[in-house]
Amino acid sequence: MLLGILILHASRSRVSNLYGCLPKLSQSGQLPEGGRNMLSKAKAPFLGKVVLVTGSGSGIGRATALAFGQAGAFVMLNGRKEEKLQHTREQFAQQGLNVDYCVADVQYYEHCQALVKSTIERFGRLDVVIANASSSQRSEFIRTDPAIFRHVLESNILSAAYIAHAALPSLVESQGSLVLVSSLAGLIGLPTSAAYSAGKMALTALAQSLRTEVAATGVHVGIAYVGFTRNDPDKRVFDAQGRLVPVAPRESRLQQTQEEVARAIVRMVYRRQSRTVLSSLGKLLWVINALSPTLAERGVRWSYRRFPHMYHG
Ligand SMILES: NC(=O)c1ccc[n+]([C@@H]2O[C@H](COP(=O)([O-])OP(=O)(O)OC[C@H]3O[C@@H](n4cnc5c(N)ncnc54)[C@H](OP(=O)(O)O)[C@@H]3O)[C@@H](O)[C@H]2O)c1
């Protein structure tokens, strides 16, 4: 409990560094001389576009940022830990990509405003926002500290809603794209992930409401239901008391690579798709759930009994 409160307090105290990302933007990161000219439109469908990926210092966000960069985009990385972002930016810049970073905790609206402002100051416009950042949890509902429940729930819904709200005027201007990164837990509630599932399901409502509201503006709103994906070795999730613990091991044949997920997200933006469900397991679950939610729930219950290690941290 105490640990949970300390983590939340540390996170909130970062509000005071709100505009910290502005002076930290790199002055370098431009493509080498002639670099952009060497990219053809066919090989670089996002040439000249500006893409912001939240939570892109590691994991799927990092792979997605890389894929957009390789498709010709200017990329703004984001996260809360500057060291990770610096390292990622250096690696991408070495590949000739045009990339920068902005430290911001997207669970706070003011941070999201600063992040959007920084992106436009740095690159001049904003065409694509990938709302990827989130925290996750592995603990049964009844054992979960309510403060952790709230933190995980907010990190999944508010971080997406806030960046969407802050970025929308710029996306209307560019007739750009907003993609919300959801999960199989956004299709059906998964055990040991009640707060995460509730947050991811809320993203479906956000995407639907927003899509209808902005239909006349030319803005594309998509939602990607990502399946089990190979994690960075140092990925951590919250346990019941708010300690950060390694994620449960999953069979690798059930998992996609981060690069596969990144490619699907880039494709989704390119095709301006409303939704995509990733992985064979995800597609199967999606179809069964659409036909019979009871059957889908029974399947999840069976897998929880049969493979509990897949669900526990
Ligand atoms: N991995 C999977 O199997 C899987 C499956 C389905 C869906 N997804 C979804 O895919 C997305 C990425 O997952 P992942 O596995 O790549 O997670 P990850 O490895 O834990 O990466 C999450 C990234 O988000 C950043 N982040 C977290 N909270 C943030 C905040 N409030 N503000 C700014 N940055 C924040 C983290 O960096 P800092 O700590 O530096 O902030 C980190 O770089 C998430 O939305 C997740 O729910 C993942």
The ligand as an SDF file (V2000), in Angstrom:
LIG
                    3D

 48 52  0  0  0  0  0  0  0  0999 V2000
    3.3020   -6.5210  -24.7830 N   0  0  0  0  0  0  0  0  0  0  0  0
    2.1520   -7.0900  -25.0400 C   0  0  0  0  0  0  0  0  0  0  0  0
    2.0210   -8.3210  -25.0360 O   0  0  0  0  0  0  0  0  0  0  0  0
    0.9440   -6.2290  -25.3560 C   0  0  0  0  0  0  0  0  0  0  0  0
   -0.2290   -6.8850  -25.7550 C   0  0  0  0  0  0  0  0  0  0  0  0
   -1.3430   -6.1100  -26.0590 C   0  0  0  0  0  0  0  0  0  0  0  0
   -1.2910   -4.7420  -25.9860 C   0  0  0  0  0  0  0  0  0  0  0  0
   -0.1520   -4.1170  -25.5900 N   0  0  0  0  0  0  0  0  0  0  0  0
   -0.1630   -2.6660  -25.5120 C   0  0  0  0  0  0  0  0  0  0  0  0
    0.8950   -2.1390  -26.2830 O   0  0  0  0  0  0  0  0  0  0  0  0
    1.3610   -0.9240  -25.6770 C   0  0  0  0  0  0  0  0  0  0  0  0
    2.8480   -1.0210  -25.4250 C   0  0  0  0  0  0  0  0  0  0  0  0
    3.0890   -2.1460  -24.6020 O   0  0  0  0  0  0  0  0  0  0  0  0
    4.5730   -2.6700  -24.3220 P   0  0  0  0  0  0  0  0  0  0  0  0
    4.4760   -4.1240  -24.0660 O   0  0  0  0  0  0  0  0  0  0  0  0
    5.4950   -2.1870  -25.3470 O   0  0  0  0  0  0  0  0  0  0  0  0
    4.8530   -1.9400  -22.9230 O   0  0  0  0  0  0  0  0  0  0  0  0
    6.2390   -1.5160  -22.2500 P   0  0  0  0  0  0  0  0  0  0  0  0
    7.3480   -2.3490  -22.7760 O   0  0  0  0  0  0  0  0  0  0  0  0
    5.9640   -1.5080  -20.7890 O   0  0  0  0  0  0  0  0  0  0  0  0
    6.4230   -0.0310  -22.7570 O   0  0  0  0  0  0  0  0  0  0  0  0
    5.5610    0.9650  -22.3430 C   0  0  0  0  0  0  0  0  0  0  0  0
    6.2260    2.2900  -22.6530 C   0  0  0  0  0  0  0  0  0  0  0  0
    5.3480    3.3340  -22.2650 O   0  0  0  0  0  0  0  0  0  0  0  0
    6.0460    4.2810  -21.4830 C   0  0  0  0  0  0  0  0  0  0  0  0
    5.0690    4.8320  -20.5470 N   0  0  0  0  0  0  0  0  0  0  0  0
    4.3270    4.1650  -19.6360 C   0  0  0  0  0  0  0  0  0  0  0  0
    3.5190    5.0160  -18.9900 N   0  0  0  0  0  0  0  0  0  0  0  0
    3.7580    6.2460  -19.5040 C   0  0  0  0  0  0  0  0  0  0  0  0
    3.2310    7.5240  -19.2590 C   0  0  0  0  0  0  0  0  0  0  0  0
    2.2810    7.7130  -18.3300 N   0  0  0  0  0  0  0  0  0  0  0  0
    3.6930    8.5730  -19.9750 N   0  0  0  0  0  0  0  0  0  0  0  0
    4.6310    8.3940  -20.9250 C   0  0  0  0  0  0  0  0  0  0  0  0
    5.1600    7.1980  -21.2100 N   0  0  0  0  0  0  0  0  0  0  0  0
    4.7370    6.1300  -20.5040 C   0  0  0  0  0  0  0  0  0  0  0  0
    7.2030    3.5230  -20.8310 C   0  0  0  0  0  0  0  0  0  0  0  0
    8.3600    4.3180  -20.6660 O   0  0  0  0  0  0  0  0  0  0  0  0
    8.6890    5.1350  -19.3240 P   0  0  0  0  0  0  0  0  0  0  0  0
    8.6300    4.1490  -18.2130 O   0  0  0  0  0  0  0  0  0  0  0  0
   10.0170    5.7340  -19.5960 O   0  0  0  0  0  0  0  0  0  0  0  0
    7.6330    6.1830  -19.2280 O   0  0  0  0  0  0  0  0  0  0  0  0
    7.5180    2.4730  -21.9120 C   0  0  0  0  0  0  0  0  0  0  0  0
    8.4830    2.9820  -22.8160 O   0  0  0  0  0  0  0  0  0  0  0  0
    0.5250   -0.7170  -24.4080 C   0  0  0  0  0  0  0  0  0  0  0  0
   -0.5670    0.1100  -24.6720 O   0  0  0  0  0  0  0  0  0  0  0  0
    0.0670   -2.1320  -24.1170 C   0  0  0  0  0  0  0  0  0  0  0  0
   -1.1100   -2.1470  -23.3470 O   0  0  0  0  0  0  0  0  0  0  0  0
    0.9830   -4.8440  -25.2760 C   0  0  0  0  0  0  0  0  0  0  0  0
  1  2  1  0
  2  3  2  0
  2  4  1  0
  4  5  1  0
  4 48  2  0
  5  6  2  0
  6  7  1  0
  7  8  2  0
  8  9  1  0
  8 48  1  0
  9 10  1  0
  9 46  1  0
 10 11  1  0
 11 12  1  0
 11 44  1  0
 12 13  1  0
 13 14  1  0
 14 15  2  0
 14 16  1  0
 14 17  1  0
 17 18  1  0
 18 19  2  0
 18 20  1  0
 18 21  1  0
 21 22  1  0
 22 23  1  0
 23 24  1  0
 23 42  1  0
 24 25  1  0
 25 26  1  0
 25 36  1  0
 26 27  1  0
 26 35  1  0
 27 28  2  0
 28 29  1  0
 29 30  1  0
 29 35  2  0
 30 31  1  0
 30 32  2  0
 32 33  1  0
 33 34  2  0
 34 35  1  0
 36 37  1  0
 36 42  1  0
 37 38  1  0
 38 39  2  0
 38 40  1  0
 38 41  1  0
 42 43  1  0
 44 45  1  0
 44 46  1  0
 46 47  1  0
M  CHG  2   8   1  16  -1
M  END
$$$$
